[in-house]
């Protein structure tokens, strides 16, 4: 079978991926292994976690149904994938001299996907993970003589204060180096106090630090072939390799899931606003293609790709919620405790009242009645504590549910045409 131009580009080239244990990182790794069979080494920057070393973490990663096809040829996986111990929070990424030397000698494509995506992350931690680590990746890439492309995965909401976001680099909200230097002498508590003044118009530390990291990438454009990839809200797979694949219940999935189980009955969302949702399999396809195009047109500038659905396939939050309801009603979960009821509120005060009446009251009854009848609680976790988690979640991403930005996506559209 004849190889495509993109497959030819990856043939024999070694790749470095950060964030391979995350949602997008997993999908990216699976796609490289399955569709770019002639790729060289795939280096995964990972750290031990909760007492598990890299091999155990990687084995658990491969247990995901996403890798069912890939696992059929484990010899190829073991031959291609190389685990590199490192830590984004450490100086020099925590790489040993030997590992750093190997990466610099072998790698020609870098996908920097790792990030903290918590909207309410402490600013110090967000700066360390999203900004300082990105600078460390850039420093590493400058030592790679074979480098053909560095693709930084950002977010379509990195320029949140703007009404229109085009495919170009923007001025950062602050000097990344200056604000990163404060990490050395300010504590997390200090950042908590100063955070509102630092963020300014940015809604949270996630968007703010992503904007800073984009500038770090853009500043390296004269030395490196760089690209910034801005996906909007990444959801489950469209069809490849498993339709509907998802490894978490975060993002826009969480509230409809709670409604289908009968534990969530209200949400803070404007049904008329566009839900800029993009399937993860389409996202990783575009990321892989972006590296190919970046390498073929090194002109000393930063390629920026807005990967959004609101331009060609706009879907409102109301349409999304109705689709989730239709599916849940036709295919009710076995563990559902009540009918699917989900009231959308576009005003915070209305949401608080509705949540109190529909969620808080029922949660209290669910907690109290077992105690009154049996003297002990029926469930491992209190329903009220689960509700508190839901309320915190609902407030965290409301800036997305109420946001209605306009994006330009000409470069990605041109990239699709070129691939065809």
Helices and strands as residue ranges (DSSP letters): H 5-10, E 14-18, H 23-35, E 42-46, H 54-62, G 65-67, G 70-73, H 74-80, E 81-85, G 91-94, H 97-106, E 107-112, H 123-126, I 127-132, H 133-141, E 149-153, E 164-165, H 176-181, G 182-184, H 188-199, H 205-219, E 226-231, E 233-235, H 253-261, E 266-268, E 277-279, H 280-296, E 303-307, H 317-330, E 343-345, H 348-355, I 356-360, H 361-374, H 383-396, H 398-401, E 406-407, H 410-419
